[in-house]
């Protein structure tokens, strides 16, 4: 594997810990979505799992450079040190690796300090007092994070907005409950449709901002706009979590 360069150096500066993952199995979910089961090489000994925790994988590239991409850890089993990563497939280096992955294949990975970008400890917890409702916005890339949050909401109902590109995206496994509502938004105009849908959601739900928990993880541009909508509505900082998952 090529050297990790300045990216690897920065992750070391932020107390990143390196691991070698081993492929256990893979599953084609749809024509554009793949799940890979991995053994963590001690990852789940070092890191207690919580919703939205993520790791960086390092991929070799023909230009002799190394590229890293981040993925949410799901279905973690601390006893076996196994977990699953999901790949929204496109014409990219991570997708090519996932499609070719076979049991026994290895890949290098880095865990920041509990998944943060600052090196500071980070966990996921619902704010207190508990919200009356959650508003979650994502797409195929952030579906694992959305599902992990749904599993942590307890009795808090969720309004889930998911952006789709391929028809099969709407067949992806979504871990909603009977108390949740789901709105699928077709990606168009560089994500503006999702931004508009989320912006209108507050009026439709009809609750004051302090009764929400909000999460957004779409492309970087859309996520910035959605975050702005959260702030303009008055969502307190400790009641929102947003992160751009990819560059449009």
WOGIBEL-V375889 format. One line per field, one symbol per residue. phi: phi as a letter, one per 30 degrees, with the letter a starting at -180 (. if undefined). psi: psi as a letter, one per 40 degrees, with the letter a starting at -180 (. if undefined). A space follows every 10 residues. Layout:
BEGIN
phi: ???
psi: ???
END
This chain:
BEGIN
phi: .dddiddddd ddecidccbc cbdcabbddb dbabcbcbcd hjedddbddb eidbbccccd bediccccbc bddbhdbddc hcabccbdda dbdddddddc dbejdcbdbb cdehidccid dbbcaddcde ddacccbaad dceededdde dcdicddbcc cbdbcceded cddcddcddc bbbcbddahh idddeddddd dddddicded ccbbbbacde ddddddedde dddjddedcb bbadcacd
psi: hiieaddddd dddffihiih ihhdiihhda efhihhhihe fededdhhii heiiihihhi ideeihiiii ihhifhhdde fiiiiihhha giddddddde hiheiiiiih higfeieeei hhihiiihii idiihhhaad dedddddddd eeebehiihh hhhididede eihhfiidei hhhhhhhiff edddddddde dddddfiide eihhhhgaid dddddddddd dddehideei hihheih.
END
